[in-house]
Amino acid sequence: GITIPDNITAGFYVHEVTAGSSADGYVLPGDIILQIGDIVITNLYNFSAEFSKYHVGDVIDIVVYRNGETITLSDIELKSKVN
C-alpha cells in the first residue's frame, strides 16, 4: 500500500512517470509532488487552472516529497504533452 505521512495533506502521488514527459528523469514513482513552478498543489482543479499559465519551453522547479524528505528538482524544461 501507499503510506502518506500525516504532514502531507495535499499533492499528487506519482504511480508512474511517462517516458519522454517533462518529469521523466526527475520525478520518480512513489514521489508526492507538492509544488510545480510557483503553484502549491492543493487540488486538481486549482492546479489545472493555474498551470495553464506555463508554456512549452518554460523552465520550472518541482518540489517533491521522497523517502521522508522534501526535495526541489530544479531546471525542468516543460515539453509538449506526449501523445
PDB file of N, CA, C and O in Angstrom:
ATOM      1  N   GLY A   1       0.817  -1.194   0.000  1.00  0.00           N
ATOM      2  CA  GLY A   1       0.000   0.000   0.000  1.00  0.00           C
ATOM      3  C   GLY A   1       0.858   1.255   0.000  1.00  0.00           C
ATOM      4  O   GLY A   1       2.085   1.197   0.083  1.00  0.00           O
ATOM      5  N   ILE A   2       0.194   2.362  -0.094  1.00  0.00           N
ATOM      6  CA  ILE A   2       0.867   3.654  -0.128  1.00  0.00           C
ATOM      7  C   ILE A   2       0.801   4.258   1.264  1.00  0.00           C
ATOM      8  O   ILE A   2      -0.277   4.378   1.847  1.00  0.00           O
ATOM      9  N   THR A   3       1.949   4.636   1.789  1.00  0.00           N
ATOM     10  CA  THR A   3       1.985   5.312   3.076  1.00  0.00           C
ATOM     11  C   THR A   3       2.270   6.785   2.843  1.00  0.00           C
ATOM     12  O   THR A   3       3.344   7.149   2.366  1.00  0.00           O
ATOM     13  N   ILE A   4       1.320   7.618   3.176  1.00  0.00           N
ATOM     14  CA  ILE A   4       1.500   9.061   3.034  1.00  0.00           C
ATOM     15  C   ILE A   4       1.581   9.654   4.432  1.00  0.00           C
ATOM     16  O   ILE A   4       0.675   9.459   5.241  1.00  0.00           O
ATOM     17  N   PRO A   5       2.651  10.372   4.720  1.00  0.00           N
ATOM     18  CA  PRO A   5       2.829  10.908   6.073  1.00  0.00           C
ATOM     19  C   PRO A   5       1.731  11.890   6.460  1.00  0.00           C
ATOM     20  O   PRO A   5       1.130  12.542   5.607  1.00  0.00           O
ATOM     21  N   ASP A   6       1.487  11.981   7.741  1.00  0.00           N
ATOM     22  CA  ASP A   6       0.414  12.838   8.249  1.00  0.00           C
ATOM     23  C   ASP A   6       0.612  14.303   7.875  1.00  0.00           C
ATOM     24  O   ASP A   6      -0.362  15.033   7.690  1.00  0.00           O
ATOM     25  N   ASN A   7       1.874  14.740   7.763  1.00  0.00           N
ATOM     26  CA  ASN A   7       2.101  16.158   7.500  1.00  0.00           C
ATOM     27  C   ASN A   7       1.918  16.531   6.030  1.00  0.00           C
ATOM     28  O   ASN A   7       1.962  17.710   5.679  1.00  0.00           O
ATOM     29  N   ILE A   8       1.713  15.533   5.175  1.00  0.00           N
ATOM     30  CA  ILE A   8       1.446  15.803   3.758  1.00  0.00           C
ATOM     31  C   ILE A   8      -0.060  15.751   3.562  1.00  0.00           C
ATOM     32  O   ILE A   8      -0.664  14.680   3.617  1.00  0.00           O
ATOM     33  N   THR A   9      -0.665  16.914   3.333  1.00  0.00           N
ATOM     34  CA  THR A   9      -2.126  16.979   3.259  1.00  0.00           C
ATOM     35  C   THR A   9      -2.635  17.164   1.834  1.00  0.00           C
ATOM     36  O   THR A   9      -3.835  17.044   1.583  1.00  0.00           O
ATOM     37  N   ALA A  10      -1.732  17.455   0.898  1.00  0.00           N
ATOM     38  CA  ALA A  10      -2.137  17.620  -0.494  1.00  0.00           C
ATOM     39  C   ALA A  10      -0.949  17.286  -1.375  1.00  0.00           C
ATOM     40  O   ALA A  10       0.191  17.220  -0.916  1.00  0.00           O
ATOM     41  N   GLY A  11      -1.239  17.079  -2.639  1.00  0.00           N
ATOM     42  CA  GLY A  11      -0.165  16.762  -3.576  1.00  0.00           C
ATOM     43  C   GLY A  11      -0.608  15.666  -4.514  1.00  0.00           C
ATOM     44  O   GLY A  11      -1.684  15.092  -4.349  1.00  0.00           O
ATOM     45  N   PHE A  12       0.220  15.376  -5.495  1.00  0.00           N
ATOM     46  CA  PHE A  12      -0.066  14.319  -6.456  1.00  0.00           C
ATOM     47  C   PHE A  12       0.854  13.150  -6.172  1.00  0.00           C
ATOM     48  O   PHE A  12       2.074  13.308  -6.184  1.00  0.00           O
ATOM     49  N   TYR A  13       0.297  11.990  -5.918  1.00  0.00           N
ATOM     50  CA  TYR A  13       1.107  10.791  -5.747  1.00  0.00           C
ATOM     51  C   TYR A  13       1.465  10.267  -7.129  1.00  0.00           C
ATOM     52  O   TYR A  13       0.593  10.112  -7.985  1.00  0.00           O
ATOM     53  N   VAL A  14       2.740   9.995  -7.348  1.00  0.00           N
ATOM     54  CA  VAL A  14       3.209   9.555  -8.659  1.00  0.00           C
ATOM     55  C   VAL A  14       3.234   8.024  -8.708  1.00  0.00           C
ATOM     56  O   VAL A  14       4.025   7.386  -8.014  1.00  0.00           O
ATOM     57  N   HIS A  15       2.364   7.450  -9.531  1.00  0.00           N
ATOM     58  CA  HIS A  15       2.358   5.997  -9.714  1.00  0.00           C
ATOM     59  C   HIS A  15       3.389   5.593 -10.752  1.00  0.00           C
ATOM     60  O   HIS A  15       4.104   4.606 -10.580  1.00  0.00           O
ATOM     61  N   GLU A  16       3.461   6.367 -11.835  1.00  0.00           N
ATOM     62  CA  GLU A  16       4.440   6.092 -12.870  1.00  0.00           C
ATOM     63  C   GLU A  16       4.755   7.394 -13.586  1.00  0.00           C
ATOM     64  O   GLU A  16       3.965   8.338 -13.563  1.00  0.00           O
ATOM     65  N   VAL A  17       5.908   7.432 -14.215  1.00  0.00           N
ATOM     66  CA  VAL A  17       6.330   8.621 -14.948  1.00  0.00           C
ATOM     67  C   VAL A  17       6.324   8.267 -16.432  1.00  0.00           C
ATOM     68  O   VAL A  17       6.917   7.269 -16.843  1.00  0.00           O
ATOM     69  N   THR A  18       5.662   9.076 -17.217  1.00  0.00           N
ATOM     70  CA  THR A  18       5.567   8.829 -18.655  1.00  0.00           C
ATOM     71  C   THR A  18       6.914   9.090 -19.319  1.00  0.00           C
ATOM     72  O   THR A  18       7.482  10.173 -19.175  1.00  0.00           O
ATOM     73  N   ALA A  19       7.417   8.113 -20.035  1.00  0.00           N
ATOM     74  CA  ALA A  19       8.694   8.269 -20.736  1.00  0.00           C
ATOM     75  C   ALA A  19       8.598   9.424 -21.717  1.00  0.00           C
ATOM     76  O   ALA A  19       7.635   9.529 -22.477  1.00  0.00           O
ATOM     77  N   GLY A  20       9.603  10.289 -21.696  1.00  0.00           N
ATOM     78  CA  GLY A  20       9.626  11.414 -22.617  1.00  0.00           C
ATOM     79  C   GLY A  20       8.859  12.631 -22.139  1.00  0.00           C
ATOM     80  O   GLY A  20       8.862  13.668 -22.802  1.00  0.00           O
ATOM     81  N   SER A  21       8.197  12.512 -20.984  1.00  0.00           N
ATOM     82  CA  SER A  21       7.456  13.661 -20.456  1.00  0.00           C
ATOM     83  C   SER A  21       8.416  14.622 -19.761  1.00  0.00           C
ATOM     84  O   SER A  21       9.590  14.308 -19.561  1.00  0.00           O
ATOM     85  N   SER A  22       7.902  15.799 -19.395  1.00  0.00           N
ATOM     86  CA  SER A  22       8.735  16.799 -18.715  1.00  0.00           C
ATOM     87  C   SER A  22       9.351  16.237 -17.439  1.00  0.00           C
ATOM     88  O   SER A  22      10.484  16.567 -17.088  1.00  0.00           O
ATOM     89  N   ALA A  23       8.600  15.391 -16.755  1.00  0.00           N
ATOM     90  CA  ALA A  23       9.042  14.876 -15.458  1.00  0.00           C
ATOM     91  C   ALA A  23      10.013  13.702 -15.587  1.00  0.00           C
ATOM     92  O   ALA A  23      10.670  13.333 -14.614  1.00  0.00           O
ATOM     93  N   ASP A  24      10.108  13.114 -16.778  1.00  0.00           N
ATOM     94  CA  ASP A  24      10.940  11.919 -16.973  1.00  0.00           C
ATOM     95  C   ASP A  24      12.395  12.245 -16.660  1.00  0.00           C
ATOM     96  O   ASP A  24      12.961  13.192 -17.207  1.00  0.00           O
ATOM     97  N   GLY A  25      12.994  11.453 -15.778  1.00  0.00           N
ATOM     98  CA  GLY A  25      14.374  11.702 -15.392  1.00  0.00           C
ATOM     99  C   GLY A  25      14.499  12.575 -14.160  1.00  0.00           C
ATOM    100  O   GLY A  25      15.596  12.757 -13.631  1.00  0.00           O
ATOM    101  N   TYR A  26      13.393  13.111 -13.706  1.00  0.00           N
ATOM    102  CA  TYR A  26      13.393  13.953 -12.498  1.00  0.00           C
ATOM    103  C   TYR A  26      12.523  13.319 -11.420  1.00  0.00           C
ATOM    104  O   TYR A  26      13.006  12.891 -10.371  1.00  0.00           O
ATOM    105  N   VAL A  27      11.239  13.272 -11.708  1.00  0.00           N
ATOM    106  CA  VAL A  27      10.277  12.735 -10.751  1.00  0.00           C
ATOM    107  C   VAL A  27      10.320  11.209 -10.821  1.00  0.00           C
ATOM    108  O   VAL A  27      10.428  10.636 -11.905  1.00  0.00           O
ATOM    109  N   LEU A  28      10.234  10.555  -9.663  1.00  0.00           N
ATOM    110  CA  LEU A  28      10.277   9.100  -9.587  1.00  0.00           C
ATOM    111  C   LEU A  28       8.951   8.547  -9.097  1.00  0.00           C
ATOM    112  O   LEU A  28       8.249   9.211  -8.334  1.00  0.00           O
ATOM    113  N   PRO A  29       8.593   7.327  -9.530  1.00  0.00           N
ATOM    114  CA  PRO A  29       7.395   6.693  -8.962  1.00  0.00           C
ATOM    115  C   PRO A  29       7.509   6.632  -7.441  1.00  0.00           C
ATOM    116  O   PRO A  29       8.560   6.281  -6.904  1.00  0.00           O
ATOM    117  N   GLY A  30       6.438   6.971  -6.762  1.00  0.00           N
ATOM    118  CA  GLY A  30       6.454   6.999  -5.299  1.00  0.00           C
ATOM    119  C   GLY A  30       6.634   8.396  -4.741  1.00  0.00           C
ATOM    120  O   GLY A  30       6.364   8.639  -3.565  1.00  0.00           O
ATOM    121  N   ASP A  31       7.092   9.323  -5.586  1.00  0.00           N
ATOM    122  CA  ASP A  31       7.182  10.716  -5.148  1.00  0.00           C
ATOM    123  C   ASP A  31       5.779  11.277  -4.930  1.00  0.00           C
ATOM    124  O   ASP A  31       4.811  10.832  -5.548  1.00  0.00           O
ATOM    125  N   ILE A  32       5.692  12.250  -4.049  1.00  0.00           N
ATOM    126  CA  ILE A  32       4.478  13.048  -3.927  1.00  0.00           C
ATOM    127  C   ILE A  32       4.854  14.457  -4.369  1.00  0.00           C
ATOM    128  O   ILE A  32       5.696  15.108  -3.750  1.00  0.00           O
ATOM    129  N   ILE A  33       4.224  14.920  -5.443  1.00  0.00           N
ATOM    130  CA  ILE A  33       4.526  16.255  -5.959  1.00  0.00           C
ATOM    131  C   ILE A  33       3.775  17.277  -5.124  1.00  0.00           C
ATOM    132  O   ILE A  33       2.548  17.240  -5.031  1.00  0.00           O
ATOM    133  N   LEU A  34       4.530  18.196  -4.514  1.00  0.00           N
ATOM    134  CA  LEU A  34       3.949  19.191  -3.623  1.00  0.00           C
ATOM    135  C   LEU A  34       3.789  20.544  -4.310  1.00  0.00           C
ATOM    136  O   LEU A  34       2.863  21.296  -4.006  1.00  0.00           O
ATOM    137  N   GLN A  35       4.690  20.846  -5.232  1.00  0.00           N
ATOM    138  CA  GLN A  35       4.674  22.161  -5.860  1.00  0.00           C
ATOM    139  C   GLN A  35       5.275  22.044  -7.247  1.00  0.00           C
ATOM    140  O   GLN A  35       6.277  21.358  -7.448  1.00  0.00           O
ATOM    141  N   ILE A  36       4.649  22.726  -8.209  1.00  0.00           N
ATOM    142  CA  ILE A  36       5.161  22.771  -9.575  1.00  0.00           C
ATOM    143  C   ILE A  36       5.262  24.241  -9.957  1.00  0.00           C
ATOM    144  O   ILE A  36       4.264  24.962  -9.954  1.00  0.00           O
ATOM    145  N   GLY A  37       6.472  24.681 -10.284  1.00  0.00           N
ATOM    146  CA  GLY A  37       6.673  26.108 -10.502  1.00  0.00           C
ATOM    147  C   GLY A  37       6.341  26.828  -9.210  1.00  0.00           C
ATOM    148  O   GLY A  37       6.834  26.458  -8.145  1.00  0.00           O
ATOM    149  N   ASP A  38       5.503  27.860  -9.298  1.00  0.00           N
ATOM    150  CA  ASP A  38       5.118  28.555  -8.051  1.00  0.00           C
ATOM    151  C   ASP A  38       3.730  28.129  -7.589  1.00  0.00           C
ATOM    152  O   ASP A  38       3.109  28.801  -6.766  1.00  0.00           O
ATOM    153  N   ILE A  39       3.245  27.010  -8.121  1.00  0.00           N
ATOM    154  CA  ILE A  39       1.904  26.535  -7.766  1.00  0.00           C
ATOM    155  C   ILE A  39       2.008  25.443  -6.704  1.00  0.00           C
ATOM    156  O   ILE A  39       2.525  24.357  -6.968  1.00  0.00           O
ATOM    157  N   VAL A  40       1.518  25.735  -5.515  1.00  0.00           N
ATOM    158  CA  VAL A  40       1.456  24.722  -4.471  1.00  0.00           C
ATOM    159  C   VAL A  40       0.216  23.875  -4.738  1.00  0.00           C
ATOM    160  O   VAL A  40      -0.883  24.405  -4.902  1.00  0.00           O
ATOM    161  N   ILE A  41       0.399  22.546  -4.783  1.00  0.00           N
ATOM    162  CA  ILE A  41      -0.704  21.658  -5.134  1.00  0.00           C
ATOM    163  C   ILE A  41      -1.691  21.581  -3.974  1.00  0.00           C
ATOM    164  O   ILE A  41      -1.360  21.084  -2.897  1.00  0.00           O
ATOM    165  N   THR A  42      -2.903  22.077  -4.202  1.00  0.00           N
ATOM    166  CA  THR A  42      -3.949  21.935  -3.190  1.00  0.00           C
ATOM    167  C   THR A  42      -5.023  20.993  -3.686  1.00  0.00           C
ATOM    168  O   THR A  42      -5.472  20.114  -2.950  1.00  0.00           O
ATOM    169  N   ASN A  43      -5.438  21.171  -4.937  1.00  0.00           N
ATOM    170  CA  ASN A  43      -6.351  20.211  -5.542  1.00  0.00           C
ATOM    171  C   ASN A  43      -6.210  20.283  -7.052  1.00  0.00           C
ATOM    172  O   ASN A  43      -5.630  21.223  -7.595  1.00  0.00           O
ATOM    173  N   LEU A  44      -6.749  19.278  -7.716  1.00  0.00           N
ATOM    174  CA  LEU A  44      -6.541  19.149  -9.155  1.00  0.00           C
ATOM    175  C   LEU A  44      -7.151  20.309  -9.927  1.00  0.00           C
ATOM    176  O   LEU A  44      -6.571  20.780 -10.905  1.00  0.00           O
ATOM    177  N   TYR A  45      -8.312  20.767  -9.493  1.00  0.00           N
ATOM    178  CA  TYR A  45      -8.979  21.844 -10.228  1.00  0.00           C
ATOM    179  C   TYR A  45      -8.142  23.126 -10.188  1.00  0.00           C
ATOM    180  O   TYR A  45      -7.897  23.745 -11.224  1.00  0.00           O
ATOM    181  N   ASN A  46      -7.709  23.517  -8.996  1.00  0.00           N
ATOM    182  CA  ASN A  46      -6.893  24.728  -8.875  1.00  0.00           C
ATOM    183  C   ASN A  46      -5.610  24.593  -9.663  1.00  0.00           C
ATOM    184  O   ASN A  46      -5.171  25.538 -10.318  1.00  0.00           O
ATOM    185  N   PHE A  47      -5.006  23.409  -9.599  1.00  0.00           N
ATOM    186  CA  PHE A  47      -3.752  23.195 -10.309  1.00  0.00           C
ATOM    187  C   PHE A  47      -3.935  23.373 -11.809  1.00  0.00           C
ATOM    188  O   PHE A  47      -3.150  24.067 -12.455  1.00  0.00           O
ATOM    189  N   SER A  48      -4.973  22.746 -12.366  1.00  0.00           N
ATOM    190  CA  SER A  48      -5.202  22.821 -13.812  1.00  0.00           C
ATOM    191  C   SER A  48      -5.397  24.261 -14.255  1.00  0.00           C
ATOM    192  O   SER A  48      -4.864  24.679 -15.283  1.00  0.00           O
ATOM    193  N   ALA A  49      -6.158  25.015 -13.482  1.00  0.00           N
ATOM    194  CA  ALA A  49      -6.426  26.408 -13.833  1.00  0.00           C
ATOM    195  C   ALA A  49      -5.134  27.230 -13.796  1.00  0.00           C
ATOM    196  O   ALA A  49      -4.880  28.022 -14.704  1.00  0.00           O
ATOM    197  N   GLU A  50      -4.332  27.050 -12.771  1.00  0.00           N
ATOM    198  CA  GLU A  50      -3.118  27.853 -12.627  1.00  0.00           C
ATOM    199  C   GLU A  50      -2.014  27.410 -13.576  1.00  0.00           C
ATOM    200  O   GLU A  50      -1.246  28.233 -14.073  1.00  0.00           O
ATOM    201  N   PHE A  51      -1.936  26.092 -13.826  1.00  0.00           N
ATOM    202  CA  PHE A  51      -0.823  25.582 -14.623  1.00  0.00           C
ATOM    203  C   PHE A  51      -0.898  26.056 -16.073  1.00  0.00           C
ATOM    204  O   PHE A  51       0.113  26.063 -16.776  1.00  0.00           O
ATOM    205  N   SER A  52      -2.077  26.447 -16.520  1.00  0.00           N
ATOM    206  CA  SER A  52      -2.233  26.877 -17.914  1.00  0.00           C
ATOM    207  C   SER A  52      -1.401  28.117 -18.237  1.00  0.00           C
ATOM    208  O   SER A  52      -1.209  28.444 -19.408  1.00  0.00           O
ATOM    209  N   LYS A  53      -0.900  28.817 -17.196  1.00  0.00           N
ATOM    210  CA  LYS A  53      -0.067  29.994 -17.470  1.00  0.00           C
ATOM    211  C   LYS A  53       1.334  29.606 -17.942  1.00  0.00           C
ATOM    212  O   LYS A  53       2.054  30.438 -18.495  1.00  0.00           O
ATOM    213  N   TYR A  54       1.718  28.361 -17.729  1.00  0.00           N
ATOM    214  CA  TYR A  54       3.034  27.905 -18.168  1.00  0.00           C
ATOM    215  C   TYR A  54       2.962  27.384 -19.595  1.00  0.00           C
ATOM    216  O   TYR A  54       1.922  26.902 -20.044  1.00  0.00           O
ATOM    217  N   HIS A  55       4.072  27.487 -20.292  1.00  0.00           N
ATOM    218  CA  HIS A  55       4.100  27.093 -21.701  1.00  0.00           C
ATOM    219  C   HIS A  55       5.282  26.171 -21.975  1.00  0.00           C
ATOM    220  O   HIS A  55       6.245  26.126 -21.210  1.00  0.00           O
ATOM    221  N   VAL A  56       5.189  25.441 -23.078  1.00  0.00           N
ATOM    222  CA  VAL A  56       6.290  24.581 -23.506  1.00  0.00           C
ATOM    223  C   VAL A  56       7.555  25.431 -23.618  1.00  0.00           C
ATOM    224  O   VAL A  56       7.543  26.512 -24.206  1.00  0.00           O
ATOM    225  N   GLY A  57       8.638  24.925 -23.049  1.00  0.00           N
ATOM    226  CA  GLY A  57       9.901  25.645 -23.085  1.00  0.00           C
ATOM    227  C   GLY A  57      10.189  26.422 -21.806  1.00  0.00           C
ATOM    228  O   GLY A  57      11.333  26.801 -21.557  1.00  0.00           O
ATOM    229  N   ASP A  58       9.157  26.662 -20.991  1.00  0.00           N
ATOM    230  CA  ASP A  58       9.395  27.288 -19.696  1.00  0.00           C
ATOM    231  C   ASP A  58      10.231  26.352 -18.836  1.00  0.00           C
ATOM    232  O   ASP A  58      10.113  25.132 -18.941  1.00  0.00           O
ATOM    233  N   VAL A  59      11.072  26.925 -17.987  1.00  0.00           N
ATOM    234  CA  VAL A  59      11.905  26.137 -17.082  1.00  0.00           C
ATOM    235  C   VAL A  59      11.423  26.403 -15.657  1.00  0.00           C
ATOM    236  O   VAL A  59      11.370  27.547 -15.206  1.00  0.00           O
ATOM    237  N   ILE A  60      11.076  25.327 -14.964  1.00  0.00           N
ATOM    238  CA  ILE A  60      10.482  25.451 -13.635  1.00  0.00           C
ATOM    239  C   ILE A  60      11.174  24.495 -12.662  1.00  0.00           C
ATOM    240  O   ILE A  60      11.963  23.639 -13.062  1.00  0.00           O
ATOM    241  N   ASP A  61      10.862  24.661 -11.394  1.00  0.00           N
ATOM    242  CA  ASP A  61      11.261  23.709 -10.364  1.00  0.00           C
ATOM    243  C   ASP A  61      10.038  22.898  -9.961  1.00  0.00           C
ATOM    244  O   ASP A  61       8.906  23.380 -10.018  1.00  0.00           O
ATOM    245  N   ILE A  62      10.285  21.663  -9.555  1.00  0.00           N
ATOM    246  CA  ILE A  62       9.220  20.832  -8.996  1.00  0.00           C
ATOM    247  C   ILE A  62       9.672  20.392  -7.608  1.00  0.00           C
ATOM    248  O   ILE A  62      10.789  19.902  -7.441  1.00  0.00           O
ATOM    249  N   VAL A  63       8.813  20.567  -6.621  1.00  0.00           N
ATOM    250  CA  VAL A  63       9.123  20.147  -5.253  1.00  0.00           C
ATOM    251  C   VAL A  63       8.393  18.834  -4.985  1.00  0.00           C
ATOM    252  O   VAL A  63       7.179  18.741  -5.168  1.00  0.00           O
ATOM    253  N   VAL A  64       9.144  17.819  -4.549  1.00  0.00           N
ATOM    254  CA  VAL A  64       8.551  16.518  -4.248  1.00  0.00           C
ATOM    255  C   VAL A  64       8.907  16.081  -2.839  1.00  0.00           C
ATOM    256  O   VAL A  64       9.892  16.529  -2.253  1.00  0.00           O
ATOM    257  N   TYR A  65       8.082  15.201  -2.321  1.00  0.00           N
ATOM    258  CA  TYR A  65       8.371  14.533  -1.060  1.00  0.00           C
ATOM    259  C   TYR A  65       8.809  13.130  -1.433  1.00  0.00           C
ATOM    260  O   TYR A  65       8.062  12.388  -2.071  1.00  0.00           O
ATOM    261  N   ARG A  66      10.029  12.763  -1.032  1.00  0.00           N
ATOM    262  CA  ARG A  66      10.604  11.472  -1.428  1.00  0.00           C
ATOM    263  C   ARG A  66      11.378  10.899  -0.244  1.00  0.00           C
ATOM    264  O   ARG A  66      12.268  11.552   0.301  1.00  0.00           O
ATOM    265  N   ASN A  67      11.035   9.690   0.142  1.00  0.00           N
ATOM    266  CA  ASN A  67      11.781   8.989   1.206  1.00  0.00           C
ATOM    267  C   ASN A  67      11.945   9.829   2.465  1.00  0.00           C
ATOM    268  O   ASN A  67      13.014   9.851   3.075  1.00  0.00           O
ATOM    269  N   GLY A  68      10.866  10.526   2.852  1.00  0.00           N
ATOM    270  CA  GLY A  68      10.908  11.273   4.095  1.00  0.00           C
ATOM    271  C   GLY A  68      11.508  12.653   3.986  1.00  0.00           C
ATOM    272  O   GLY A  68      11.634  13.353   4.991  1.00  0.00           O
ATOM    273  N   GLU A  69      11.885  13.061   2.779  1.00  0.00           N
ATOM    274  CA  GLU A  69      12.485  14.381   2.608  1.00  0.00           C
ATOM    275  C   GLU A  69      11.738  15.172   1.553  1.00  0.00           C
ATOM    276  O   GLU A  69      11.147  14.611   0.631  1.00  0.00           O
ATOM    277  N   THR A  70      11.776  16.491   1.708  1.00  0.00           N
ATOM    278  CA  THR A  70      11.257  17.373   0.672  1.00  0.00           C
ATOM    279  C   THR A  70      12.432  17.791  -0.199  1.00  0.00           C
ATOM    280  O   THR A  70      13.422  18.323   0.302  1.00  0.00           O
ATOM    281  N   ILE A  71      12.325  17.554  -1.492  1.00  0.00           N
ATOM    282  CA  ILE A  71      13.424  17.780  -2.421  1.00  0.00           C
ATOM    283  C   ILE A  71      12.947  18.710  -3.529  1.00  0.00           C
ATOM    284  O   ILE A  71      11.836  18.555  -4.037  1.00  0.00           O
ATOM    285  N   THR A  72      13.783  19.677  -3.907  1.00  0.00           N
ATOM    286  CA  THR A  72      13.475  20.539  -5.042  1.00  0.00           C
ATOM    287  C   THR A  72      14.245  20.047  -6.261  1.00  0.00           C
ATOM    288  O   THR A  72      15.473  19.962  -6.243  1.00  0.00           O
ATOM    289  N   LEU A  73      13.507  19.726  -7.320  1.00  0.00           N
ATOM    290  CA  LEU A  73      14.096  19.310  -8.590  1.00  0.00           C
ATOM    291  C   LEU A  73      14.114  20.550  -9.475  1.00  0.00           C
ATOM    292  O   LEU A  73      13.059  21.083  -9.821  1.00  0.00           O
ATOM    293  N   SER A  74      15.303  21.010  -9.841  1.00  0.00           N
ATOM    294  CA  SER A  74      15.431  22.310 -10.490  1.00  0.00           C
ATOM    295  C   SER A  74      15.642  22.205 -11.996  1.00  0.00           C
ATOM    296  O   SER A  74      16.049  21.167 -12.517  1.00  0.00           O
ATOM    297  N   ASP A  75      15.354  23.303 -12.672  1.00  0.00           N
ATOM    298  CA  ASP A  75      15.682  23.477 -14.098  1.00  0.00           C
ATOM    299  C   ASP A  75      15.030  22.417 -14.977  1.00  0.00           C
ATOM    300  O   ASP A  75      15.687  21.806 -15.819  1.00  0.00           O
ATOM    301  N   ILE A  76      13.740  22.205 -14.774  1.00  0.00           N
ATOM    302  CA  ILE A  76      12.995  21.251 -15.590  1.00  0.00           C
ATOM    303  C   ILE A  76      12.307  22.023 -16.717  1.00  0.00           C
ATOM    304  O   ILE A  76      11.501  22.920 -16.472  1.00  0.00           O
ATOM    305  N   GLU A  77      12.640  21.660 -17.945  1.00  0.00           N
ATOM    306  CA  GLU A  77      12.032  22.324 -19.089  1.00  0.00           C
ATOM    307  C   GLU A  77      10.727  21.630 -19.450  1.00  0.00           C
ATOM    308  O   GLU A  77      10.677  20.408 -19.596  1.00  0.00           O
ATOM    309  N   LEU A  78       9.679  22.422 -19.591  1.00  0.00           N
ATOM    310  CA  LEU A  78       8.389  21.848 -19.951  1.00  0.00           C
ATOM    311  C   LEU A  78       8.394  21.444 -21.413  1.00  0.00           C
ATOM    312  O   LEU A  78       8.755  22.228 -22.292  1.00  0.00           O
ATOM    313  N   LYS A  79       7.992  20.218 -21.655  1.00  0.00           N
ATOM    314  CA  LYS A  79       7.906  19.677 -23.012  1.00  0.00           C
ATOM    315  C   LYS A  79       6.435  19.607 -23.408  1.00  0.00           C
ATOM    316  O   LYS A  79       5.549  19.635 -22.554  1.00  0.00           O
ATOM    317  N   SER A  80       6.190  19.516 -24.702  1.00  0.00           N
ATOM    318  CA  SER A  80       4.819  19.344 -25.146  1.00  0.00           C
ATOM    319  C   SER A  80       4.315  17.990 -24.647  1.00  0.00           C
ATOM    320  O   SER A  80       5.097  17.067 -24.419  1.00  0.00           O
ATOM    321  N   LYS A  81       3.017  17.890 -24.484  1.00  0.00           N
ATOM    322  CA  LYS A  81       2.445  16.642 -23.971  1.00  0.00           C
ATOM    323  C   LYS A  81       2.783  15.482 -24.917  1.00  0.00           C
ATOM    324  O   LYS A  81       2.771  15.626 -26.139  1.00  0.00           O
ATOM    325  N   VAL A  82       3.078  14.350 -24.320  1.00  0.00           N
ATOM    326  CA  VAL A  82       3.380  13.154 -25.108  1.00  0.00           C
ATOM    327  C   VAL A  82       2.058  12.506 -25.497  1.00  0.00           C
ATOM    328  O   VAL A  82       1.201  12.279 -24.643  1.00  0.00           O
ATOM    329  N   ASN A  83       1.887  12.210 -26.779  1.00  0.00           N
ATOM    330  CA  ASN A  83       0.632  11.580 -27.211  1.00  0.00           C
ATOM    331  C   ASN A  83       0.762  10.062 -27.233  1.00  0.00           C
ATOM    332  O   ASN A  83      -0.195   9.366 -27.572  1.00  0.00           O
TER     333      ASN A  83
END
